[in-house]
């Protein structure tokens, strides 16, 4: 879900538990500019606003929240999924980390940036923004979200 709906969901479901995934902002910015056509500054500001909202939500609400680092998840999906299952009180099943190539979710085939959901989990998107952005783009991203990257434990050596 979009982080902007967390407060409303929490109000309707007072026992809700929230799981969010955090990804290196540089890679997110690159992904949004290349895949969605979002202007660089707008993509960086969107990542910054989303991560700031998550921080504020965690500080101001009693709902249990569990963050998952994208990079950890793609490197070891089973371990991360087991941790999520523990947090949610669910029983882990190996099928949870297997690609469902026969999915009937229609948008997975129709929307380009959703197609990867049907493929096995890989590490190939980690660091792509650090490699692909031009030097001036890297500087702009660092200027806009550098402090937020540090706060989330990501490198600002872009």
C-alpha positions as CSV (number, residue, x, y, z in Angstrom):
1,X,0.0,0.0,0.0
2,X,0.9,3.6,-0.3
3,X,2.3,4.9,3.1
4,X,-0.1,7.7,2.9
5,X,-3.0,5.4,3.9
6,X,-1.4,3.9,7.1
7,X,-3.1,6.3,9.5
8,X,-6.5,5.5,8.0
9,X,-5.9,1.8,8.0
10,X,-4.7,2.0,11.6
11,X,-7.9,3.9,12.6
12,X,-10.2,1.3,11.0
13,X,-8.1,-1.7,12.2
14,X,-6.8,-0.8,15.7
15,X,-5.0,-4.2,15.9
16,X,-3.2,-3.7,12.6
17,X,0.4,-4.6,12.1
18,X,2.3,-2.8,9.5
19,X,5.1,-4.2,7.3
20,X,7.0,-1.8,5.1
21,X,9.9,-2.3,2.7
22,X,12.7,0.3,2.5
23,X,15.0,0.5,-0.4
24,X,18.1,2.6,-1.1
25,X,16.7,5.9,-2.2
26,X,19.3,6.2,-5.0
27,X,18.0,3.0,-6.6
28,X,14.4,4.1,-6.0
29,X,15.0,7.4,-7.7
30,X,16.7,5.7,-10.7
31,X,13.8,3.2,-10.9
32,X,11.1,5.9,-10.9
33,X,12.9,8.0,-13.5
34,X,13.6,5.1,-15.9
35,X,10.5,3.0,-15.4
36,X,7.8,5.5,-14.6
37,X,9.3,8.6,-16.3
38,X,9.2,10.6,-13.1
39,X,11.5,13.7,-13.1
40,X,14.6,13.1,-10.9
41,X,13.8,15.8,-8.3
42,X,10.2,14.6,-8.0
43,X,11.3,11.0,-7.5
44,X,13.8,12.0,-4.8
45,X,11.2,14.1,-3.0
46,X,8.7,11.3,-3.2
47,X,11.2,8.9,-1.6
48,X,12.1,11.4,1.1
49,X,8.4,12.2,1.9
50,X,7.5,8.5,2.1
51,X,10.4,7.6,4.4
52,X,9.7,10.7,6.6
53,X,6.1,9.7,6.9
54,X,7.2,6.1,7.9
55,X,9.4,7.6,10.6
56,X,6.7,9.8,11.9
57,X,4.1,7.0,11.9
58,X,6.4,4.7,13.8
59,X,7.1,7.4,16.4
60,X,3.5,8.6,16.8
61,X,1.4,5.4,16.7
62,X,1.3,2.3,18.8
63,X,0.8,0.0,15.9
64,X,3.5,-2.7,15.6
65,X,5.7,-1.9,12.5
66,X,8.3,-4.1,10.9
67,X,10.6,-2.8,8.3
68,X,12.3,-5.0,5.7
69,X,15.3,-3.8,3.8
70,X,14.9,-4.5,0.1
71,X,18.5,-5.4,-0.2
72,X,18.3,-8.0,2.7
73,X,15.1,-9.4,1.3
74,X,16.4,-10.1,-2.2
75,X,19.7,-11.5,-0.8
76,X,17.9,-13.9,1.5
77,X,14.2,-14.0,0.9
78,X,13.5,-17.1,3.0
79,X,15.1,-15.7,6.2
80,X,13.4,-12.3,5.7
81,X,10.0,-13.9,5.0
82,X,10.4,-16.1,8.1
83,X,11.0,-13.0,10.2
84,X,7.9,-11.4,8.7
85,X,5.8,-14.5,9.4
86,X,7.0,-14.5,13.0
87,X,6.0,-10.8,13.3
88,X,2.6,-11.4,11.8
89,X,2.0,-14.7,13.6
90,X,1.8,-16.7,10.4
91,X,3.3,-20.1,9.5
92,X,6.0,-19.9,6.9
93,X,5.7,-21.8,3.7
94,X,8.4,-22.2,1.1
95,X,5.9,-21.2,-1.6
96,X,5.9,-17.7,-0.1
97,X,9.3,-17.0,-1.8
98,X,8.7,-18.8,-5.1
99,X,7.7,-16.9,-8.2
100,X,4.1,-17.6,-9.2
101,X,4.4,-17.7,-13.0
102,X,0.7,-18.8,-13.2
103,X,-0.6,-15.8,-11.3
104,X,-4.1,-14.7,-12.3
105,X,-3.4,-11.1,-11.2
106,X,-4.0,-9.4,-14.5
107,X,-1.9,-6.3,-13.9
108,X,1.2,-8.4,-13.4
109,X,1.2,-9.1,-17.2
110,X,-0.2,-5.8,-18.3
111,X,2.1,-3.3,-16.4
112,X,5.7,-3.4,-17.4
113,X,7.1,-2.6,-13.9
114,X,5.0,-5.4,-12.3
115,X,6.2,-8.2,-14.6
116,X,9.3,-8.9,-12.5
117,X,6.9,-10.1,-9.7
118,X,6.5,-13.3,-11.8
119,X,10.2,-14.0,-11.9
120,X,12.5,-15.4,-9.3
121,X,13.9,-13.0,-6.7
122,X,17.4,-11.8,-7.6
123,X,20.0,-9.3,-6.4
124,X,20.4,-7.7,-9.8
125,X,18.7,-4.4,-9.0
126,X,20.8,-3.6,-5.9
127,X,23.0,-0.6,-6.6
128,X,21.7,0.0,-10.1
129,X,21.0,3.7,-9.4
130,X,24.5,4.2,-8.0
131,X,25.9,2.8,-11.3
132,X,23.5,4.3,-13.8
133,X,22.9,7.9,-12.7
134,X,25.0,10.5,-14.3
135,X,27.4,12.5,-12.0
136,X,25.2,15.6,-11.9
137,X,22.1,13.4,-11.2
138,X,24.0,11.7,-8.3
139,X,24.9,15.1,-6.8
140,X,21.3,16.3,-7.1
141,X,20.0,13.1,-5.4
142,X,22.7,13.5,-2.7
143,X,21.7,17.1,-2.1
144,X,18.0,16.3,-1.9
145,X,18.0,13.0,0.2
146,X,21.6,12.6,1.5
147,X,20.6,13.1,5.2
148,X,17.6,10.7,4.8
149,X,19.8,8.1,3.2
150,X,22.2,8.3,6.2
151,X,19.2,8.1,8.6
152,X,18.1,4.8,7.0
153,X,21.6,3.5,7.0
154,X,22.4,3.9,3.3
155,X,25.6,5.2,1.9
156,X,25.8,8.8,0.7
157,X,28.9,7.9,-1.4
158,X,27.0,8.1,-4.6
